[in-house]
């Protein structure tokens, strides 16, 4: 079953990240927030939630804990105070170099032979995600 293979691969990957991040006291979702901010810079809470596919009930408490640990800062935008931006905090900036080895360790763990194979797998997984979300959306529309 494809679904079980995906589930098992996801659990194994998450377990690998948990083990690698444990010395820094980070969870995998917290690491994903940091990586997003390292790569893309400042994000609104809404954009961050969309990118990580996390609802506000999950994201807000996590961001609060990250802010308490100086990993991030949440700031209200002066133009529209309803919009909250997330930026790296001092510890979040520092961790970028400390955690630079993690992508290589995970890449090695995949067993993929090269970057092209990794890119192909990522493309397939993105396509699978989009089509599964479309199935869910069409089923929800039919029920309504």
C-alpha positions in Angstrom: 0.0 0.0 0.0 1.4 3.4 -1.0 -0.2 5.1 1.9 1.6 2.8 4.4 5.0 3.3 2.6 4.5 7.1 2.8 3.5 6.9 6.5 6.5 4.7 7.4 8.9 7.0 5.5 7.5 10.1 7.1 7.8 8.6 10.6 11.4 7.5 9.9 12.3 10.9 8.6 10.7 12.7 11.5 12.5 10.3 13.9 15.9 11.1 12.2 15.2 14.9 12.6 14.2 14.4 16.2 17.4 12.6 17.0 19.6 15.2 15.2 17.8 18.2 16.7 17.5 16.9 20.3 20.9 18.4 21.4 19.5 21.9 20.6 16.1 21.2 22.2 14.3 21.8 18.9 11.3 20.0 17.5 11.1 19.2 13.8 8.3 21.8 13.2 10.4 24.4 15.0 13.3 23.6 12.7 11.0 24.0 9.7 10.1 27.5 10.9 13.7 28.4 11.3 14.7 27.0 7.8 11.8 28.9 6.2 13.0 32.1 7.9 16.7 31.4 7.0 15.8 30.9 3.4 12.9 33.3 2.8 13.3 35.9 5.5 10.5 37.6 7.4 7.1 35.9 7.0 3.6 36.7 8.2 2.1 34.2 10.6 -0.5 33.4 8.0 2.1 32.8 5.2 4.2 30.7 7.5 1.2 28.6 8.5 0.3 28.1 4.8 3.8 27.1 3.8 4.1 24.6 6.7 0.5 23.5 6.4 -0.1 24.2 10.1 -3.3 25.7 11.5 -3.1 28.7 13.9 -4.0 26.5 16.8 -0.8 24.5 16.3 1.4 27.3 15.0 0.6 30.1 17.6 1.7 28.1 20.7 4.8 26.9 18.9 5.8 30.4 17.9 5.2 31.6 21.5 7.6 28.9 22.8 10.1 29.8 20.0 9.9 33.5 20.9 10.5 32.7 24.6 13.7 30.9 23.6 14.9 33.9 21.5 14.6 31.8 18.3 12.1 34.2 16.7 10.4 37.5 17.3 6.8 38.3 16.4 6.1 41.9 15.4 3.0 43.7 14.4 3.2 45.5 11.1 2.6 49.2 11.6 0.6 49.5 8.3 -1.9 46.9 9.5 -1.6 45.9 13.2 -3.7 42.8 12.5 -0.8 41.4 10.5 1.9 39.7 12.6 5.3 39.1 11.1 7.8 36.5 12.2 11.5 37.3 12.1 14.6 35.5 13.4 15.7 36.2 17.0 19.3 36.2 18.1 19.4 32.5 18.9 17.6 31.7 15.6 20.3 33.5 13.7 23.1 31.8 15.6 21.6 28.3 15.0 21.9 28.6 11.3 25.6 27.8 11.4 25.2 25.3 14.3 22.6 23.3 12.3 24.2 23.6 8.9 25.2 19.9 9.0 21.6 18.6 9.3 20.5 18.8 5.6 23.6 16.8 4.6 22.9 14.1 7.3 19.3 13.8 6.1 20.3 13.7 2.4 22.7 10.9 3.2 20.0 9.1 5.1 17.7 9.1 2.1 20.0 6.8 0.2 19.4 8.8 -3.0 22.4 8.8 -5.3 22.5 12.5 -6.4 20.7 15.8 -6.4 18.7 15.0 -9.5 17.2 11.9 -7.8 16.4 14.1 -4.8 14.8 16.7 -7.0 12.7 14.1 -8.8 11.5 12.6 -5.5 10.6 16.1 -4.2 8.7 16.8 -7.4 6.8 13.6 -7.1 5.9 14.3 -3.5 4.8 17.8 -4.3 2.6 16.5 -7.1 1.2 13.8 -4.8 0.4 16.4 -2.1 -1.4 18.6 -4.6 -3.5 15.8 -6.1 -4.4 14.5 -2.6 -5.4 18.0 -1.5 -7.5 18.3 -4.7 -9.3 15.0 -3.9 -10.0 16.2 -0.4 -11.3 19.5 -1.7 -13.6 17.9 -4.3 -15.0 15.5 -1.7 -15.7 18.4 0.7 -17.4 20.2 -2.2 -19.6 17.2 -3.0 -20.6 16.8 0.7 -21.6 20.5 0.9 
